Amino acid sequence: MTINDDERDLAAALLVAMDVGLLSADDAIRVIDREVAARTSPSPWLIDSALVKTPEDLLHILRENAVGHPMLEEVWPLFEAMERALTTGAEPIQVARRIKKVYPYGRWPPELDQALYDVYEEATCAHEHGGIPQPASVTQALRALFDIAKRNRAWNSLERVLPGPPERS
């Protein structure tokens, strides 16, 4: 069965958001539950996603329905999700370590070279701090990366699909 672009966007955005720690599996299921409730005839994959037993099962379904989506290949949604995670209180070192998804082996625009290096250095090597990453330094490096990324690329690819944090019970 083929899914529409809106659902494919949703699957990709949920994958990116879960990957950086912006959403837990339970949060993602709450977003899916909202989508199921808002549709008169939800797709089978949405219903299957809402009924999963493990986070791994959810990731499998999301990957299957987002395969080949540009959001999974570009760095911009990753950075956007990282910024949203940091802003909502996620641990800066854990957020920054997600940078390994693209740095040093991925592809990115050259204007991000120094900022990506700085985040990687502060979160993983921390040479200036005796090898112990410092949350304030990591946060500063992340903010600098996000500022440069925003100046060079339209932001809000996730906003369209995930308009706000899911309501917590």
HELIX and SHEET records of a PDB file:
HELIX    1   1 ASP A    5  ASP A   19  1                                  15    
HELIX    2   2 ALA A   25  ALA A   38  1                                  14    
HELIX    3   3 PRO A   44  ALA A   50  1                                   7    
HELIX    4   4 PRO A   55  ALA A   66  1                                  12    
HELIX    5   5 PRO A   70  LEU A   72  5                                   3    
HELIX    6   6 VAL A   75  THR A   87  1                                  13    
HELIX    7   7 PRO A   92  ARG A   97  1                                   6    
HELIX    8   8 ARG A   98  LYS A  101  5                                   4    
HELIX    9   9 PRO A  110  LEU A  112  5                                   3    
HELIX   10  10 ASP A  113  TYR A  120  1                                   8    
HELIX   11  11 GLU A  121  CYS A  125  3                                   5    
HELIX   12  12 HIS A  127  HIS A  129  5                                   3    
HELIX   13  13 PRO A  135  ASN A  152  1                                  18    
END                                                                             
